[in-house]
Amino acid sequence: MARIWKFGTDVDTDQIVPGRYAPYMLKKGQDVQDYAFIEARPEFAKDAQPGDVIVAGENFGCGSSREYAPEALRRRKIGAIIAPSFARIFFRNAINLGIPLFESEEIVTAVSDGQLVTLDLKNAQLITEKQTFSLPPLPDFAADIIKAGGITAYVRENGRFPGEK
């Protein structure tokens, strides 16, 4: 079972990981994953478990293009992020890091914070106690990158970027 972590609209990268917690500013032995939502929602950094699902309002990941914001979520092993829309650069950074992102207004309005769900990526479903939601398909290139575990793994396996011949 996974837990839903629900956030509002326009969650920016500075809320995900404030700039002062950038990896290059951390002391040796500290990990950026321990600072995910450290100020916006401190319990997330302490309690989020691998496979948990972030559900948020529109424009998730807006703000700067800091790759360490989605990197912190990848290191926390977030199972997926679901929102009606994503900031374009955050979307690409997260996909490149292997984080599944799904656009769905229906799921955002139907689930609640702390709710336990089953995330079935193989069958593209989010299953609650009362309902099963179909996750919208990712673009082919994004699905291929996610399946490989990120863009680096994809290139290692295929010797090229998605779409290159």
N, C-alpha and C positions, 0 to 999 in steps of 0.2 A: 504494500500500500504506500501511496505517496500523499504528501500533504500539499494542499493548495496554499500558496502565499499570495494574497491579493493586494494589489497596489492600485492607485488611482491613475489619472491621465497625466501625460507629459512627464513621465518619470525620466529625468535626465541622467546622463552618465556621472554627474557629480553626486547625485543621490545614490547611485549604484556603488561607486567608490569615490569618495571625496579626493580631490587632487593631492592633499597632503599625505594620502596613503598610497601614492603611486609606488610601484615596485622599486624604483630607483631611490626612493626616500626611506624605505623600510630598513630596519637594522637587520644584520645577518641573522638568519633563522626565522624571520617573520615571513608570512605568506599573504599575498594580496587577498586570497580567498577569505581570510579572517576579518577582512574589513568591508565585505559586501554589505551594503545598506547599514553600515555601522552607526550612522547618525540618523538616517531616515527611519530605520526600524532595527534597533540594536539586537533584538532577539533573533533576527534572521542570521546574523553572523555567528551566533552561538548555537542555534537550534536547527537550522536547515540541514536536511539529510540528503544523501545521494538519491536521485530519482524524484525529488520533490518538484512541483510544478509552480512556476510563477504565472499568475494571471493578472493582467493589468488593463488599464484603459488605453485610449488612443495615444499614438506617438511615443511608444515606449523606446527608450534609448536616445532621446533627443539630446541636443547639446553638443559637446565636443566629440571628436572622433577617437577618443582615448580607447585604444584596444584593451587596456587592462581592465576596463569595466566588464566587458563580456568574458575576459580571461578569468576574472575572479569568480564569475558564475560557472564557467567551465570547470575550474578547479574545485568548486563546491559540488560538482557533478549534478547540476540541475538537469532534470529529465527533459524539460521543454519549457518554452515561454509562449504563452498564448495571449494575444491582444488583438484588437480590431485593426491596428496599424503599427508599424515600426518606423523609426527614423531610418532612412536609407543606409547611412554609413554603419549604424549599429547592426542593421540586418545583415549586411555583408560581412562585417567583422565576426558576428556570432556564427554565421554559416561557415565561414572560413575556419573557425575554431571547433566546428562540429556540434554546435548547439542547435537542436531542432526548434524552429520558430513557426508558429501557426497563427494565421489571421482568422479570428472568429468572434464576432459580436455576440452570437448566441451563447457560447460557452462563458464568456465574460459575465454576462448577465445572469446565467443560471447557477454558477457555483459560488461558494462563499469561502471566506478566509478560514483556514484551519480544517476545511472539509477533507476527508480522506477519499482518495480516488485511486483508480488503477490506470496507469498510462501504458497503453499497448501500442508502441510505435510500429511494430510489425504489421498490425492490422489497422493502423491509423485510427485509433479510438481512444477516447477518454471516458472511463466508465465510473459513474457515481453509483450510489446505493439505489437511486431511483431511475436513472437514465443512462443510455449509452450515446455518446456524441461521436460523430465522424469528424476526424481532423481533416481539414482541407489539404489537398495534395500540394507539396512543395514543387516549385519549378524543377524540371529534370536535373539541371546542373546542380541545384542546391541539394536535392535528394541524393545525388551521387557523392557530393562532398560529405554530407552527413553520414551516409552509409560507410564511407571510407574512414571516418573519424576526424575529418578536417581536411583543409586544403593541402597541408604538407603531406599527410598520409596519402591523399588522392594522387598527388604528383609522383610520390615515390612508387606507388602501385602502377601508375599508368604512363609515367614518363612525360606527361604533358598536363596542361590545365584543361578543365572541362570546355568542350567546344573547339579545342585546337585539333588539327588533323595531323 
